[in-house]
Amino acid sequence: MRLPAAYVDVSEFLERIGTSGLVVRGTLVLSVAVSSLTASALGGYSTWLLVGLVLLGCVAAVVPDSSAPLVVIAAMCAQWVIVVRPVSVTWSVVPALCVLVVHVAAARAASLPDHAPYDAVLMQHWLGQTGVVALVTFLIWTVVVTLDADPAPAGVGVTALAFVGAAVVTAVLAWRLDS
């Protein structure tokens, strides 16, 4: 008795990408699910929207070197803009970090060769760069939440200084990571 062709195709795909590829692609799908569940909890819950976004995340995980990850990121952002009313500045760090994870996981999955073994040095490099961007994202989010709580007339200047400061922190950390 032969196995169904769909089962054989899936098992061949999983064997081809290996454990490292599966973990990276699983992280992408998990990030889409976390973003969608959080938006659903804050706004209106829609099973169809949640399932649709997770399936779209699965497509992006299967073909990370296509435009599918970009479509997933656009859909995640659209869900937050449409579903979460009023806009939640406090929770906005969740989609920001989830978009970062989707982007990094898709880039990593697209660059992994078939049967790629786990490479600790390369993973540390990727995580270090991602950590820098996550830190700067968190710092900017902190400034935005603070300004949202107390919108002072000097808010534009403080925001500009925060962005310049974040750029300086990013440049210094990136330089330190590369050396």
JOVEN-V648194 format. One record per residue. N is the residue number from 1. PHI is phi in whole degrees, -180 to 180 (* if undefined). Layout:
{{N | PHI} {N | PHI}}
This chain:
{{1 | *} {2 | -94} {3 | -75} {4 | -60} {5 | -61} {6 | -62} {7 | -65} {8 | -64} {9 | -63} {10 | -65} {11 | -66} {12 | -67} {13 | -63} {14 | -64} {15 | -67} {16 | -68} {17 | -80} {18 | 76} {19 | -65} {20 | -62} {21 | -65} {22 | -67} {23 | -65} {24 | -64} {25 | -69} {26 | -65} {27 | -63} {28 | -60} {29 | -65} {30 | -62} {31 | -65} {32 | -62} {33 | -64} {34 | -62} {35 | -62} {36 | -67} {37 | -65} {38 | -66} {39 | -63} {40 | -65} {41 | -68} {42 | -84} {43 | -110} {44 | -91} {45 | -82} {46 | -135} {47 | -61} {48 | -64} {49 | -66} {50 | -62} {51 | -64} {52 | -62} {53 | -67} {54 | -66} {55 | -64} {56 | -64} {57 | -63} {58 | -65} {59 | -62} {60 | -63} {61 | -71} {62 | -76} {63 | -124} {64 | -71} {65 | -94} {66 | -112} {67 | -88} {68 | -59} {69 | -61} {70 | -65} {71 | -64} {72 | -62} {73 | -63} {74 | -63} {75 | -67} {76 | -63} {77 | -65} {78 | -62} {79 | -60} {80 | -65} {81 | -70} {82 | -84} {83 | -85} {84 | -84} {85 | -129} {86 | -69} {87 | -58} {88 | -100} {89 | -67} {90 | -62} {91 | -90} {92 | -65} {93 | -69} {94 | -63} {95 | -66} {96 | -62} {97 | -71} {98 | -67} {99 | -63} {100 | -59} {101 | -65} {102 | -60} {103 | -61} {104 | -68} {105 | -65} {106 | -66} {107 | -64} {108 | -66} {109 | -65} {110 | -69} {111 | -91} {112 | -76} {113 | -75} {114 | -60} {115 | 59} {116 | -68} {117 | -75} {118 | -69} {119 | -117} {120 | -63} {121 | -66} {122 | -66} {123 | -65} {124 | -63} {125 | -63} {126 | -63} {127 | -67} {128 | -63} {129 | -65} {130 | -65} {131 | -62} {132 | -62} {133 | -66} {134 | -64} {135 | -63} {136 | -65} {137 | -60} {138 | -65} {139 | -64} {140 | -66} {141 | -60} {142 | -60} {143 | -64} {144 | -64} {145 | -64} {146 | -64} {147 | -69} {148 | -67} {149 | -73} {150 | -140} {151 | -73} {152 | -87} {153 | -62} {154 | -83} {155 | -58} {156 | -66} {157 | -65} {158 | -64} {159 | -63} {160 | -61} {161 | -63} {162 | -64} {163 | -67} {164 | -65} {165 | -61} {166 | -64} {167 | -65} {168 | -66} {169 | -60} {170 | -62} {171 | -63} {172 | -65} {173 | -66} {174 | -64} {175 | -65} {176 | -68} {177 | -69} {178 | -78} {179 | -95}}
